[in-house]
Amino acid sequence: MQPSDWQPYRGERYLDFDAVDRHVNELAAIAPDWVSLERLGSSRMGRPLHLLTIGDRTQGNPDHRPAIWLDGGTHAIEWTGVMSALASVSRWVEGLVQGDPTLTEAFRQHTAYVAPCVSPDGLHETMHGRPSFRSTLRPPRVGTSRIGFEPHDIDGDGFVGWMRWRHPSGPWVADGGNLVLLRPRTVDDDPAEAFFLVPEGRFLQWDGVRYLDAPLELGLDLNRNFPVDWSPFSMFGMDAGDFPGSEPESRALLDAVAKRPHIAAAVTNHTYTGCLLCPPGRKDTPLSPGDVNHMHRLAKDLVRDTGYRVYKVYPEFMYDPDKPIIGTWDDTLSAVFGIAAFTLELWDPFAWAGLEPEDPTTMWRDPNHDRIRAVMDKIVAEGAARPWQAFEHPQLGPVELGGIDYHRTVRNPPEPLLRAECDRGHLVVDRLRRSLPQVTPSLTMRPLNDGIVEILVELENRGALATSGLQRAVTVGASPPVRVALHGADPVAGDRDQTLDHLSGWFRSGFGRSPVYPGLGLDSPRTAARFMVRSEDLANVRIEWWAGRAGRGVLTAKGK
């Protein structure tokens, strides 16, 4: 493929997985000096789990440079996360192909790893008419008895909307101010006007009597299948898998990050709330208060001018304040690998409807019907709602079908708004990329007495993040150390391989950001190693350096 034939993806439309697959292969073909594509593994249905690596391949191994991780599509219907990840890669690659000097210099110094679609089965199936499900096509656990109501395209039109039927026991009544909306029933409402409201569907093993939901057919939540604080889990009919990393998709991500120790920062794309979430998801986290505050403060910088808000998952984004959120990917990246990691919740339908933010967990714990009505009014005004139509249900008899396109209004933006959401997502991710540690090495020589030369190797971090990413990475040994080693000569004194302290970045949190309390801090952005060698050995001297997650390199010294 020639560059002139390639069309960058900017979020113009939603892509199904086949289109995603074509696009990532085009990215690797259009810029082979900058992009490589590998298959981390396969989904349950055999679809590829892609990983794109963006970095200069002509001047060494991109895996040896400081790196950012980006992924999307952990949850099946959160399509915007996939599209935003693809749009970010396209913007980077477009700039590299065009020779943008800022981007070419940046990607000579660091690397981006992008897994655009963590659940390819989920993306494919929900885009092609399957009712919503959480993550993957893992079947129900052995012994699960599935009796009750489940969503299904009952009229065969390729769309699973809403279904209602009148019944004096129903908990809903029509909201007269909206085409399709129902509101919670009150004691003053006429029982004759009451409805049951469900997704369009059918009863399994229908006994003709009981109105209850069937256990979910596809209830696995990949974002509870990671190691951090994992335990058996159940919420809204979903579970966390059989053990941490039990699923091929989650295991592929864990293995990929473990093999790439220079990843210092990460974003995992989700929907919907319009916010950036900071780990941890529990009170008794192994992360230090310093790491937690550092990520929170950095998050505020990342979202400037986007309209996104910032929340600490604990205690600000908890479904149940007394229960930790277990097995999440961002918390695993931070607590297990020591990576500064964030969950980006793209798209805010409430802001789209003109509403001010509220406590984000209220929508699950105590939904506000006035806010829901405002969103529904917006959806109706945009023509994304189907009016109620009579239908003869094979089990229930007369019902009505209607409702909204939930996938393209609430969970994801209407397609005309997708590009703007991808642009906001890219701004966050690209800022995090620019925060990576960036170590500049230098070598100087000073003659001493008796033909001895002192070699001074200095390493200076000019990036925002420390060379370890988080301090947690040092504690658990996840980051490579900072080392300088002498080759080609025997040192006259001292060690030929010296381990040094990690280098701080310029980003500060807490009191470190206050000009009222100036100071250098307890960690330095600069360090040095010294070697004494004989002058006749200088021509053979080679200095190898490793700067934690800030990469590695080689320096040479030549003398008489």
RAZI-V847366 format. One line per field, one symbol per residue. burial: 1 if it has 24 or more other C-alpha atoms within 12 Angstrom, else 0. Layout:
BEGIN
burial=???
END
This chain:
BEGIN
burial=00000001111111111001101111110111111110111110001111111111100011111111111111111111111111111111111110000011011111111111111111111111111111111100000000001111111000111111110001111100011111111000000011111111111100000010111111111111111111001000011111111111111111011001111111111111111111111110111000111111111111100111111111111110000111111111111111111111111111111000000100000000001111111111000111010000000100111111111111111110111111111111111111111111111010000000111111111111111111111100011111111110111000010101111111111000000000000000111111111110110011111111111111111000
END
